[in-house]
């Protein structure tokens, strides 16, 4: 999804969004691609799954953290393919 479209959907200023996208990219959780004059961002689901796995193993000690997921990983991956 283009950065401007993300800002519109989230209702955040472009400058704030740019900061957060840069941090997510630096962490390897999103990928950035230039298409003409636009920057397109995509979720890096493999990195996100690794992060969640690490957090579950090391922070939650294998127990649930008391938060129910709002969508399944399959749904999120399907939506990411459409971006």
GUTI-779125 format. One record per residue: residue in three letters; x, y, z of N, C-alpha, C in turn. Coordinates in steps of 0.1 Angstrom, whole numbers, plus 5000, padded with zeros to 4 digits. Atoms other than C-alpha are relative to their C-alpha. Last residue first. Layout:
BEGIN
Ala  X  Y  Z  X  Y  Z  X  Y  Z $
...
//
This chain:
BEGIN
Unk  4994  4987  4999  4983  4954  4990  5009  5003  4988 $
Unk  5008  4990  5008  4962  4924  4980  5006  5014  5000 $
Unk  4998  5003  5015  4988  4899  4991  4992  5009  4991 $
Unk  4987  4994  5003  4988  4916  5026  5003  4997  4985 $
Unk  5002  4986  5002  4950  4909  5029  5013  5007  4995 $
Unk  5008  4998  5012  4955  4872  5023  4999  5015  4997 $
Unk  4991  5002  5012  4984  4872  5048  4992  5002  4987 $
Unk  4991  4989  5002  4962  4889  5074  5009  4998  4988 $
Unk  5007  4988  5004  4934  4864  5069  5009  5012  4997 $
Unk  5003  5002  5014  4958  4834  5071  4992  5012  4995 $
Unk  4988  4997  5009  4973  4849  5103  4996  4998  4986 $
Unk  4990  5011  5001  4938  4848  5119  5012  5005  4991 $
Unk  5001  5006  5013  4920  4880  5129  5010  4989  4999 $
Unk  5012  4994  5007  4912  4898  5161  4998  4994  4986 $
Unk  4997  4994  5013  4935  4876  5181  4987  5005  4994 $
Unk  5005  5008  5011  4924  4870  5218  5004  5007  4986 $
Unk  5006  4992  5011  4946  4886  5244  4996  4991  4989 $
Unk  5013  4994  4996  4953  4870  5277  4993  5008  4990 $
Unk  4998  4987  4994  4990  4864  5271  4987  5007  5004 $
Unk  5007  4990  5007  4986  4827  5264  5001  5013  5008 $
Unk  5014  4998  4996  5012  4806  5280  4994  5011  4992 $
Unk  5008  5010  5006  5044  4795  5262  4985  5001  5004 $
Unk  4996  5013  4995  5067  4814  5286  4990  4989  4995 $
Unk  5013  5006  4995  5048  4846  5277  5003  4986  5006 $
Unk  5007  4990  4992  5080  4867  5272  4988  4993  5007 $
Unk  4992  4994  4990  5105  4842  5258  4993  5010  5010 $
Unk  4991  5009  4993  5085  4817  5239  5007  5006  5011 $
Unk  5008  5011  4993  5055  4838  5230  5009  4991  5008 $
Unk  5007  4994  4989  5077  4868  5222  4992  4990  5008 $
Unk  4991  4996  4990  5100  4848  5200  4994  5005  5013 $
Unk  4995  5012  4995  5071  4833  5181  5011  5002  5011 $
Unk  5010  5005  4991  5056  4867  5177  5004  4987  5006 $
Unk  5001  4991  4988  5088  4880  5163  4990  4995  5010 $
Unk  4988  5002  4991  5093  4851  5140  5000  5008  5012 $
Unk  5003  5013  4994  5057  4854  5127  5012  4997  5009 $
Unk  5010  4998  4989  5063  4891  5121  4998  4987  5007 $
Unk  4993  4993  4989  5096  4884  5102  4990  5002  5011 $
Unk  4990  5010  4994  5078  4858  5080  5007  5007  5012 $
Unk  5006  5009  4991  5049  4882  5075  5009  4990  5006 $
Unk  4990  5012  5000  5070  4910  5061  4994  4990  5010 $
Unk  4997  5007  4988  5041  4935  5056  5010  4989  4997 $
Unk  5006  5013  4998  5043  4955  5024  5004  4994  5013 $
Unk  4996  5007  4988  5050  4992  5018  4992  4987  5001 $
Unk  5009  5010  4996  5049  5010  4985  5005  4992  5011 $
Unk  4994  5011  4992  5068  5042  4980  4989  4991  5005 $
Unk  5006  5005  4988  5054  5063  4952  5008  4990  5007 $
Unk  4998  4989  4990  5071  5084  4925  4994  4995  5014 $
Unk  5000  4986  5006  5076  5055  4900  5002  5010  5012 $
Unk  5007  5001  5013  5071  5024  4921  4997  5013  4995 $
Unk  5004  4988  5008  5096  5023  4949  4993  4996  4987 $
Unk  4997  5001  5014  5095  4993  4972  4996  5013  4993 $
Unk  5003  4988  5007  5096  4991  5010  5004  4998  4985 $
Unk  4991  4998  5011  5094  4960  5031  4995  5012  4992 $
Unk  5006  4997  5013  5079  4957  5065  5010  5002  4989 $
Unk  5014  5005  4999  5088  4940  5098  4992  5004  4987 $
Unk  5002  5011  5010  5126  4942  5091  4985  4995  5000 $
Unk  5002  5012  4992  5132  4963  5123  4998  4988  4990 $
Unk  4988  5003  4993  5145  4991  5101  5000  4987  5008 $
Unk  4991  5005  5010  5114  4989  5080  5013  4996  5006 $
Unk  5004  5014  5003  5092  4991  5111  5009  4994  4989 $
Unk  4996  5009  4989  5112  5021  5123  4996  4986  4997 $
Unk  4985  5001  5000  5110  5039  5089  5004  4990  5011 $
Unk  4997  5009  5011  5072  5032  5087  5015  4998  5000 $
Unk  5003  5013  4996  5068  5048  5122  5003  4989  4989 $
Unk  4991  5005  4989  5087  5079  5113  4997  4986  5003 $
Unk  4987  5002  5005  5069  5083  5079  5010  4995  5011 $
Unk  5000  5013  5006  5035  5078  5096  5014  4997  4994 $
Unk  5000  5011  4990  5042  5107  5119  5001  4986  4994 $
Unk  4987  5000  4993  5053  5130  5090  5000  4989  5012 $
Unk  4990  5007  5007  5023  5119  5069  5014  5000  5007 $
Unk  4993  4992  5008  4998  5129  5096  5012  4993  4993 $
Unk  4989  4995  4993  4976  5101  5109  5008  5010  4990 $
Unk  5003  4987  4995  4941  5092  5099  5011  5006  5007 $
Unk  4998  4999  4985  4948  5055  5097  4997  5014  5005 $
Unk  5008  5010  4994  4932  5050  5062  5002  5002  5016 $
Unk  5014  4997  5001  4946  5083  5049  4991  4990  5008 $
Unk  5003  4989  4992  4981  5077  5062  4985  5004  5000 $
Unk  5000  5005  4986  4981  5042  5047  4997  5012  5009 $
Unk  5012  5007  4997  4970  5057  5014  4999  4995  5014 $
Unk  5011  4990  4999  4998  5083  5014  4986  4993  5003 $
Unk  4999  4993  4987  5024  5056  5022  4988  5010  5002 $
Unk  4992  4987  5001  5013  5035  4992  4999  5007  5014 $
Unk  5008  4988  5000  5000  5000  5000  5009  5012  5000 $
//
